[in-house]
Amino acid sequence: MLIYKILLPAEWAEWEAAGRFEGSPFDHESGFIHCSSRAQVGATALGVFPDEPTLVIAAIDGDALGESVRWEESSDGGVFPHVYAPVPRDAVTAVYQVAGAAEVDKALPA
């Protein structure tokens, strides 16, 4: 199953350079890497990154991450995929550069 990580362009550049992603500052505060399902990613982008001119969406093979992915309830009652380990670059199946949060759902395959 694919899960999605919303990134700022600089975060994606760091991920590519390092070959793995250990989380954003917010992820570090939370103790896990925040991700979304396909159904959630557009609303998440609008809620968290409404004013960012460019976003990068990484589609991640959640099955490749094994038990480090846990589907957990968030404060709004939704159940989101949280990753409790660094994500290797080779778990990323596709990368989408998107012109702002409002374009996320249009840019990703259904």
N, CA and C of each residue as an Amber inpcrd file, in Angstrom:
protein
   330
   0.8410000  -1.1840000   0.0000000   0.0000000   0.0000000   0.0000000
   0.8840000   1.2460000   0.0000000   0.4960000   2.2130000  -0.8080000
   1.2300000   3.4740000  -0.8410000   0.7770000   4.3900000   0.2860000
   1.7630000   5.0380000   0.9030000   1.5010000   6.1180000   1.8400000
   2.2700000   7.3300000   1.3140000   1.9020000   8.5150000   1.7730000
   2.4380000   9.7400000   1.1970000   3.0270000  10.6420000   2.2720000
   4.2050000  11.1860000   1.9700000   4.8530000  12.1610000   2.8370000
   4.9050000  13.4880000   2.1000000   4.3840000  14.5260000   2.7250000
   4.4100000  15.8740000   2.1630000   5.6820000  16.5520000   2.6620000
   6.4410000  17.1020000   1.7280000   7.7380000  17.6930000   2.0540000
   7.8870000  19.0780000   1.4450000   8.7100000  19.8720000   2.0520000
   9.1780000  21.0940000   1.4180000  10.2990000  20.6920000   0.4560000
  10.5270000  21.4510000  -0.6050000  11.5650000  21.0670000  -1.5660000
  12.9410000  20.8310000  -0.9240000  13.3210000  21.6410000   0.0440000
  14.6200000  21.4600000   0.7000000  14.6790000  20.1310000   1.4700000
  13.5560000  19.7200000   2.0550000  13.5230000  18.4340000   2.7610000
  13.7210000  17.2870000   1.7810000  13.0820000  17.3860000   0.6060000
  13.2640000  16.3340000  -0.3920000  14.7160000  16.2940000  -0.8680000
  15.3250000  17.4410000  -1.0860000  16.7270000  17.4870000  -1.5140000
  17.6300000  16.8240000  -0.4730000  17.3540000  17.0790000   0.7990000
  18.1390000  16.4430000   1.8680000  17.9410000  14.9310000   1.8680000
  16.6970000  14.4790000   1.6590000  16.3890000  13.0490000   1.6120000
  17.1820000  12.3880000   0.4780000  17.1370000  12.9940000  -0.6850000
  17.8770000  12.4220000  -1.8190000  19.3750000  12.3820000  -1.5480000
  19.9090000  13.4390000  -0.9720000  21.3460000  13.4890000  -0.7060000
  21.7700000  12.4480000   0.3340000  20.9360000  12.2660000   1.3470000
  21.2680000  11.3320000   2.4310000  20.9080000   9.8850000   2.0990000
  19.9720000   9.7060000   1.1700000  19.5220000   8.3610000   0.8370000
  18.4830000   7.8090000   1.7980000  18.0890000   8.6300000   2.7440000
  17.0620000   8.2450000   3.7130000  16.4890000   9.4890000   4.3620000
  15.2800000   9.3560000   4.8910000  14.6070000  10.4760000   5.5370000
  14.3620000  10.1110000   6.9900000  14.8540000  10.9760000   7.8800000
  14.7000000  10.7280000   9.3100000  13.6470000  11.6160000   9.9370000
  12.9680000  12.4090000   9.1180000  11.8770000  13.2260000   9.6240000
  12.1640000  14.7040000   9.6200000  11.0820000  15.4620000   9.5790000
  11.1300000  16.9170000   9.6660000  11.2420000  17.2980000  11.1460000
  11.4680000  18.5700000  11.4510000  11.4680000  18.9810000  12.8600000
  10.1590000  18.5990000  13.5720000   9.0180000  18.7530000  12.9010000
   7.7300000  18.3710000  13.5120000   7.6670000  16.8710000  13.7590000
   8.1720000  16.0720000  12.8070000   8.2170000  14.6240000  12.9990000
   9.0540000  14.2710000  14.2310000  10.1900000  14.9300000  14.3740000
  11.0710000  14.6580000  15.5250000  10.3590000  14.9740000  16.8330000
   9.6160000  16.0860000  16.8540000   8.8550000  16.4420000  18.0670000
   7.8100000  15.3780000  18.3870000   7.2070000  14.7970000  17.3490000
   6.1340000  13.8170000  17.5260000   6.6590000  12.4260000  17.8500000
   7.8940000  12.1340000  17.4530000   8.4670000  10.8100000  17.6930000
   8.2070000   9.8290000  16.5680000   7.6860000  10.3090000  15.4410000
   7.4440000   9.4640000  14.2760000   7.3360000  10.3530000  13.0520000
   7.4040000   9.7320000  11.8710000   7.2660000  10.4660000  10.6140000
   5.7960000  10.4570000  10.2180000   5.2240000  11.6420000  10.1120000
   3.8120000  11.7990000   9.7300000   3.6430000  11.4990000   8.2440000
   2.7030000  10.6420000   7.9170000   2.3490000  10.3610000   6.5210000
   0.8370000  10.3870000   6.3950000   0.3670000  10.2320000   5.1750000
  -1.0670000  10.2380000   4.8870000  -1.3780000   9.1330000   3.8960000
  -2.6290000   8.7080000   3.8990000  -3.1160000   7.8180000   2.8510000
  -3.4140000   8.6720000   1.6240000  -3.7100000   8.0320000   0.5100000
  -4.0800000   8.7920000  -0.6930000  -5.3250000   9.6350000  -0.4370000
  -6.2740000   9.0940000   0.2880000  -7.5090000   9.8240000   0.5690000
  -7.2820000  11.0270000   1.4820000  -6.2180000  11.0110000   2.2740000
  -5.9620000  12.0620000   3.2630000  -4.9920000  13.1370000   2.7950000
  -4.1320000  12.8330000   1.8340000  -2.9830000  13.6910000   1.5480000
  -3.3720000  15.0940000   1.0890000  -4.4070000  15.2290000   0.2860000
  -4.8170000  16.5640000  -0.1740000  -5.2850000  17.4500000   0.9630000
  -6.1320000  16.9110000   1.8230000  -6.6290000  17.6850000   2.9660000
  -5.5030000  17.9930000   3.9460000  -4.5900000  17.0430000   4.1180000
  -3.4450000  17.2820000   5.0020000  -2.5970000  18.4300000   4.4670000
  -2.3440000  18.4300000   3.1710000  -1.5520000  19.5090000   2.5690000
  -2.2160000  20.8630000   2.7910000  -3.5190000  20.9210000   2.5740000
  -4.2450000  22.1820000   2.7790000  -4.2210000  22.6190000   4.2400000
  -4.3000000  21.6790000   5.1500000  -4.3330000  22.0100000   6.5720000
  -2.9900000  22.3950000   7.1550000  -1.9220000  21.7890000   6.6470000
  -0.6030000  21.9870000   7.2460000   0.2750000  22.9330000   6.4290000
   0.1080000  22.9300000   5.1150000   0.9760000  23.7100000   4.2270000
   0.1930000  24.6580000   3.3150000  -0.7940000  25.3750000   3.8270000
  -1.6730000  26.1480000   2.9300000  -0.9740000  27.2570000   2.1520000
   0.1160000  27.7880000   2.6690000   0.7590000  28.9440000   2.0370000
   2.0750000  28.6180000   1.3400000   2.4480000  27.3470000   1.2840000
   3.7050000  26.9720000   0.6260000   3.5130000  26.9870000  -0.8900000
   4.3840000  27.6750000  -1.6210000   4.2140000  27.7600000  -3.0740000
   4.5270000  26.4590000  -3.8080000   5.3910000  25.6300000  -3.2380000
   5.7710000  24.3700000  -3.8620000   5.8860000  23.2990000  -2.7930000
   5.3090000  22.1500000  -3.0790000   5.4290000  20.9900000  -2.1980000
   5.9510000  19.8130000  -3.0070000   6.5910000  18.8960000  -2.3170000
   7.0100000  17.6400000  -2.9200000   6.2610000  16.5440000  -2.1840000
   5.6090000  15.6740000  -2.9380000   4.8790000  14.5610000  -2.3500000
   5.6260000  13.2890000  -2.7230000   6.0840000  12.5630000  -1.7240000
   6.7670000  11.2880000  -1.9420000   5.7680000  10.1640000  -1.7060000
   5.5790000   9.3330000  -2.7270000   4.7600000   8.1260000  -2.5920000
   5.6860000   7.0170000  -2.1030000   5.3330000   6.4290000  -0.9820000
   6.1980000   5.4550000  -0.3090000   5.5090000   4.0960000  -0.2770000
   6.2630000   3.0580000  -0.5780000   5.7570000   1.6920000  -0.4730000
   5.7090000   1.3310000   1.0110000   4.5360000   1.4800000   1.6080000
   4.3840000   1.2070000   3.0370000   4.7040000  -0.2270000   3.3980000
   4.4240000  -1.1600000   2.4920000   4.7170000  -2.5690000   2.7660000
   6.2190000  -2.8020000   2.9110000   7.0310000  -2.0430000   2.1730000
   8.4810000  -2.1850000   2.2480000   9.0320000  -1.7520000   3.6100000
   8.2560000  -0.9590000   4.3350000   8.7070000  -0.4740000   5.6450000
   8.3170000  -1.4140000   6.7780000   7.5210000  -2.4130000   6.4620000
   7.1550000  -3.4300000   7.4400000   6.4550000  -2.8770000   8.6630000
   6.8690000  -3.3820000   9.8030000   6.2040000  -3.0420000  11.0610000
   6.5200000  -1.6430000  11.5730000   7.3950000  -0.9080000  10.8720000
   7.6640000   0.4660000  11.3160000   6.4960000   1.3970000  10.9800000
   5.5550000   0.9420000  10.1310000   4.3560000   1.7250000   9.8190000
   3.2390000   1.2950000  10.7570000   2.6870000   2.2620000  11.4560000
   1.5490000   2.0010000  12.3500000   0.4350000   2.9670000  11.9900000
  -0.7670000   2.4440000  11.8410000  -1.9430000   3.2760000  11.5710000
  -2.5290000   3.6660000  12.9140000  -2.4590000   4.9670000  13.2130000
  -2.8440000   5.4480000  14.5340000  -3.8130000   6.6130000  14.4180000
  -4.6490000   6.7200000  15.4330000  -5.6280000   7.7980000  15.4790000
  -4.9390000   9.1220000  15.7820000  -5.3600000  10.1610000  15.0640000
  -4.8310000  11.5000000  15.3100000  -5.8000000  12.2770000  16.1810000
  -5.4150000  13.4900000  16.5130000  -6.2500000  14.3120000  17.3890000
  -7.6010000  14.6550000  16.7650000  -7.6800000  14.6200000  15.4130000
  -8.9590000  14.9180000  14.7630000  -9.8270000  13.6830000  14.5590000
  -9.3750000  12.5410000  15.0710000 -10.1550000  11.3090000  14.9690000
  -9.8360000  10.4670000  13.7560000  -9.0590000  10.9880000  12.8090000
  -8.6640000  10.2050000  11.6400000  -7.5750000   9.2100000  11.9980000
  -7.4340000   8.1830000  11.1790000  -6.3890000   7.1800000  11.3760000
  -5.3560000   7.3760000  10.2670000  -4.1250000   7.7090000  10.6740000
  -3.0590000   8.0510000   9.7410000  -1.8960000   7.0730000   9.8600000
  -1.1330000   6.8960000   8.7660000   0.0800000   6.0850000   8.8540000
   1.2280000   6.8990000   9.4590000   1.7990000   6.3540000  10.5110000
   2.9550000   6.9580000  11.1620000   4.1180000   5.9850000  11.0080000
   5.2940000   6.4980000  10.6880000   6.4630000   5.6530000  10.4560000
   7.4520000   5.8630000  11.5950000   7.8320000   4.7630000  12.2200000
   8.7120000   4.7970000  13.3790000  10.1280000   4.3210000  13.0480000
  10.6380000   4.7280000  11.9070000  12.0050000   4.4080000  11.4850000
  12.3500000   5.3300000  10.3210000  13.6390000   5.5190000  10.0520000
  13.9980000   6.2850000   8.8610000  13.4450000   5.5990000   7.6100000
  13.0980000   6.3990000   6.6110000  12.5540000   5.8640000   5.3620000
  13.6510000   5.9020000   4.3050000  14.0640000   4.7340000   3.7940000
  15.1010000   4.7190000   2.7600000  14.5760000   5.2610000   1.4300000
  15.4570000   5.8580000   0.6650000  15.0920000   6.4230000  -0.6370000
  14.4820000   5.3580000  -1.5350000  14.9640000   4.1230000  -1.4470000
  14.4590000   3.0860000  -2.3450000  13.0430000   2.6240000  -2.0150000
  12.4700000   3.1040000  -0.9090000  11.0590000   2.8160000  -0.6070000
  10.1280000   3.8000000  -1.3160000  10.6970000   4.8630000  -1.8910000
   9.9050000   5.8700000  -2.6020000   9.6580000   5.3820000  -4.0210000
   8.3820000   5.2620000  -4.3820000   8.0310000   4.7530000  -5.7040000
   7.7660000   5.8560000  -6.7210000   7.4410000   7.0520000  -6.2620000
   7.1890000   8.1880000  -7.1500000   7.3410000   9.4770000  -6.3600000
   7.6840000  10.5350000  -7.0720000   7.8500000  11.8620000  -6.4690000
   7.0960000  12.8630000  -7.3320000   6.3050000  13.6990000  -6.6730000
   5.4980000  14.6920000  -7.3760000   5.8410000  16.0720000  -6.8520000
   6.2680000  16.9670000  -7.7350000   6.4500000  18.3650000  -7.3600000
   5.1500000  19.0710000  -7.6910000   4.5780000  19.7500000  -6.7150000
   3.2360000  20.3010000  -6.8270000   3.2670000  21.7970000  -6.5320000
   2.5340000  22.5580000  -7.3270000   2.4650000  24.0140000  -7.1710000
   1.4310000  24.3720000  -6.1050000   1.7440000  24.0710000  -4.8630000
   0.8860000  24.4530000  -3.7520000  -0.0820000  23.3730000  -3.3180000
  -0.5660000  23.5290000  -2.0990000  -1.4240000  22.5290000  -1.4590000
  -2.7170000  22.2680000  -2.2210000  -3.2850000  23.2950000  -2.8350000
  -4.5550000  23.1320000  -3.5390000  -4.4260000  22.2280000  -4.7670000
  -3.2100000  21.9860000  -5.2250000  -2.9920000  21.1740000  -6.4260000
  -2.6410000  19.7160000  -6.1240000  -2.4910000  19.3740000  -4.8560000
  -2.0230000  18.0240000  -4.5110000  -2.9550000  16.9440000  -5.0580000
  -4.2310000  17.0290000  -4.7860000  -5.1350000  15.9750000  -5.2470000
  -5.1650000  15.8520000  -6.7610000  -5.0090000  16.9680000  -7.4610000
  -5.0080000  16.9370000  -8.9340000  -3.7260000  16.3010000  -9.4740000
  -2.6200000  16.4480000  -8.7600000  -1.3220000  16.0060000  -9.2550000
  -1.0840000  14.5010000  -9.0640000  -1.7460000  13.9080000  -8.0830000
  -1.5070000  12.4940000  -7.7790000  -2.5040000  11.6020000  -8.4990000
  -2.0580000  10.3990000  -8.8850000  -3.0160000   9.4560000  -9.4630000
  -4.0810000   9.0790000  -8.4320000  -5.2530000   8.7690000  -8.9080000
  -6.3670000   8.4210000  -8.0160000  -6.1190000   7.1460000  -7.2470000
